[in-house]
Amino acid sequence: MSISSFLRKKFSMPLFFPSHSRGKALPKKLVQLLREEPGLWDIPELPELGTPLSDFGLIKDSQDYFAKKFAVNSCWFGVNGASGLLQSSILSMANPGEYILLPRNIHISIIKICLVANIIPIFFDLEYSEITGQYLPIKEAWLKKILKSNLLNNIKISGIVLVNPYYQGYSCEIKPLVDLCHGFEIPVLVDEAHGSYFLFCEDYGLPNSAVMAKADLVVHSLHKSLNGLTQTAMLWHHGNIIDKSKIAKKINLLQTTSPNSLLIASCDESIKDWLEKDSLEEYKKRIKEARNIYKELVSRDVPLIKTDDPLKIILNTGSYGIDGFTADKFFYKKGVISELPEMMTLTFCLGFEEQSNFIDMFENLWKSLLSSIKERKDLQPIKPPFSLIQIPEIPPSESLLRNSQKVNLNQSIGRISADIICPYPPGIPLAIPGERIEKERVDWLINQGLKGENLLNFYINVLIT
Ligand SMILES: Cc1ncc(COP(=O)(O)O)c(C=O)c1O
């Protein structure tokens, strides 16, 4: 089958990103554009249009309009996903050889730019749920403990990244955290890849957006948490701690010379759509519908985990001795495609399309999963094996340049990694170059992978000492 044929394949329920639900929830104006002659819209950066970095043109005008609307200094559309704009943001905060503070659930794109630019990540640990094994949102006291730690005493921290909400929708009160970091004179980048739509729904019981909390930089993935096409993203810049021209330079460093005009139009329309009264009312109905789905399923004894993003449905398969990967295969066969299987859970993304008949369908599938999987496992999440604060023993960029050898995961214990270990999704690295691989980490990895063949036969590059 060719790629283009596969793209036509229908699934009964596409509960994955992008959140426009296979076109059904795309902004109307983008749909009109796509209905024109095929490819008509594919034009270069003509002077009237410009690029996200131009001093004039429709793209600049649109970005200026949004910046004013949300009372930020500036903002930029991105066509290389949240990943690309996160990477430019990191380069705007830290120079080579400098340190940045990162939570353990950081996205891999940030580690990659640290490797390329010789920026040194200092990891801080997060509390975790003993039920799901997933990280819990950061509390102010927890972050204060980290920022006051003696281990950071003689280190100049160039910036901190906070991930909010998490992939599964868990979210913290972001403003006190931003204020706390500013109190320590640390610039804050919030990876809000999963929370773009929070910005448009103030007073709707959703978590607050970091844009409103005045974080210095905030990155949105418009295809994950708004109704943009895949690869669309937005970077919001607040205040003057980070210099605007420096950010533009760093975007320029990583951006393609030919930003795709359709993707740019998608950035523009997906944001405008949420500013229009009628469409906003429709989206609010979707949020209400999603809340109702959760409530109704729980009342029918479907084991769901509560999260702060109503559009995420987290099935607690582990509580019935079924791991999320096995459950995922079951749902996939039925044409119900999830977003994120993990050891204890399976997460579905409702997207912005109307969900009719979802509750009955989901309840029936859950019952049918229970009756078809006879073998129940004793699934116990174990605590992530990290200290509160950890600095890689060797700068990660340097580790990449040193001689390394491939060894089996079990033989890597006590050695320094020259690899990133990172399952996708969710794209959270479990070990990075320069970190020593302790026995606890290997045990945890094997437990996470359900003692599966894949991990037991997994090879990793370690430094030759
Ligand atoms: C927390 C987080 N940040 C950033 C990204 C990258 O987003 P994008 O796919 O738009 O590059 C992801 C993707 O999974 C993510 O989960």
The ligand as a MOL file (V3000), in Angstrom:
LIG
                    3D

  0  0  0     0  0            999 V3000
M  V30 BEGIN CTAB
M  V30 COUNTS 16 16 0 0 0
M  V30 BEGIN ATOM
M  V30 1 C 5.2950 17.7850 26.5360 0
M  V30 2 C 5.6220 17.8530 25.0740 0
M  V30 3 N 6.2940 18.9160 24.6140 0
M  V30 4 C 6.6080 19.0540 23.3100 0
M  V30 5 C 6.2700 18.0950 22.3950 0
M  V30 6 C 6.6330 18.2820 20.9500 0
M  V30 7 O 5.5050 18.6840 20.2340 0
M  V30 8 P 5.4520 18.6730 18.6420 0
M  V30 9 O 5.0290 17.2960 18.2450 0
M  V30 10 O 4.4590 19.7160 18.2810 0
M  V30 11 O 6.8170 18.9780 18.1480 0
M  V30 12 C 5.5820 16.9570 22.8210 0
M  V30 13 C 5.2550 15.8880 21.8840 0
M  V30 14 O 4.8950 14.7960 22.1950 0
M  V30 15 C 5.2350 16.8340 24.1930 0
M  V30 16 O 4.5680 15.7710 24.6680 0
M  V30 END ATOM
M  V30 BEGIN BOND
M  V30 1 1 1 2
M  V30 2 1 2 3
M  V30 3 2 2 15
M  V30 4 2 3 4
M  V30 5 1 4 5
M  V30 6 1 5 6
M  V30 7 2 5 12
M  V30 8 1 6 7
M  V30 9 1 7 8
M  V30 10 2 8 9
M  V30 11 1 8 10
M  V30 12 1 8 11
M  V30 13 1 12 13
M  V30 14 1 12 15
M  V30 15 2 13 14
M  V30 16 1 15 16
M  V30 END BOND
M  V30 END CTAB
M  END
